[in-house]
Amino acid sequence: MPTLSDLLNDYIVKTKERLNQSNLKTYCKCCIDALGEEEGKKTHFPNKTDRIVQHLKKCTNFFAATTPDIRNEIFLLSSSNEKQPGSNKRSCKFLVHYYMVVFISLFL
């Protein structure tokens, strides 16, 4: 089964142009195909999965160009990625412990 990023790569165009230090400017392939190069590239977004999915959920060109099966697969994978608790975040318990260690080490 393909990953979410593999599925999304079929529907986006990443450029080398940067929006900021870490994000590339990304366009929707479906918008470019339906509206033409100039009009399709008026809407851009960062190359972050949540922002790409957010665009695809409201993109009428994406809905016209894809089947319900593909849309369901992308949106289900994106919602399952969102529900993973603490995948990239440190728990509050860890932070409290860390700050206590730092605080105590200041007085030693």
C-alpha positions in Angstrom: 0.0 0.0 0.0 1.5 3.4 -1.0 2.2 6.0 1.7 0.3 9.2 1.8 3.3 11.2 0.5 3.5 8.9 -2.5 -0.1 9.4 -3.3 0.1 13.1 -2.9 3.1 13.4 -5.2 0.9 12.3 -8.1 -1.2 15.4 -7.6 1.3 18.2 -6.8 4.2 20.0 -8.4 7.1 21.0 -6.2 9.3 23.8 -7.3 12.8 24.8 -6.1 11.4 28.2 -5.1 11.2 28.5 -1.3 8.4 30.1 0.7 10.7 30.2 3.7 13.8 28.5 5.0 12.3 25.0 5.0 9.2 25.0 2.8 9.1 24.7 -1.0 6.4 26.4 -3.1 3.9 23.7 -4.3 1.2 23.7 -6.8 -1.8 21.5 -7.6 -1.4 19.5 -10.8 -5.2 19.3 -11.2 -5.5 23.1 -11.1 -2.7 23.5 -13.6 -4.3 21.0 -16.0 -7.8 22.5 -15.7 -6.9 26.2 -15.7 -3.7 26.4 -17.6 -0.2 27.1 -16.5 -0.6 30.7 -15.6 -4.0 30.6 -13.8 -3.2 27.2 -12.1 -0.1 28.6 -10.5 -1.9 31.5 -8.9 -2.7 29.2 -6.0 0.3 27.8 -4.2 0.9 26.3 -0.8 3.8 24.9 1.3 5.0 21.3 0.8 3.5 20.2 4.1 1.2 17.2 4.0 -1.6 18.9 6.0 -1.6 22.0 3.8 -1.6 19.8 0.6 -4.5 17.8 1.9 -6.3 20.9 3.0 -6.1 22.3 -0.6 -7.2 19.0 -2.2 -10.2 18.8 0.1 -11.6 22.1 -1.3 -10.2 21.8 -4.9 -13.0 21.2 -7.4 -10.4 20.4 -10.1 -9.0 17.6 -7.9 -12.6 16.2 -7.4 -13.2 16.3 -11.2 -9.9 14.6 -12.1 -10.0 11.8 -9.5 -12.2 8.9 -8.6 -14.0 8.6 -5.3 -11.7 5.6 -4.4 -8.5 7.7 -4.8 -10.0 10.6 -2.8 -11.1 8.3 0.0 -7.7 6.7 0.2 -5.9 10.0 0.4 -8.3 11.5 2.9 -8.4 8.4 5.1 -4.6 8.2 5.2 -4.4 11.9 6.1 -7.0 11.6 8.9 -5.2 8.5 10.3 -1.9 10.4 10.3 -3.6 13.3 12.3 -4.9 10.9 14.9 -1.5 9.5 16.0 -1.1 11.1 19.4 2.2 12.7 20.1 3.9 11.5 17.0 6.2 14.5 16.8 5.5 16.2 20.0 7.2 15.7 23.4 4.9 15.0 26.3 4.3 17.6 29.0 5.7 15.0 31.5 9.0 15.0 29.6 9.2 18.8 29.5 8.6 19.1 33.2 11.3 16.5 34.0 13.7 18.3 31.6 13.2 21.7 33.2 13.5 20.3 36.7 16.9 18.7 35.8 18.1 22.0 34.3 16.8 24.0 37.3 18.5 21.6 39.8 21.7 21.6 37.9 21.9 25.4 38.1 22.2 25.2 41.9 24.8 22.4 42.0 
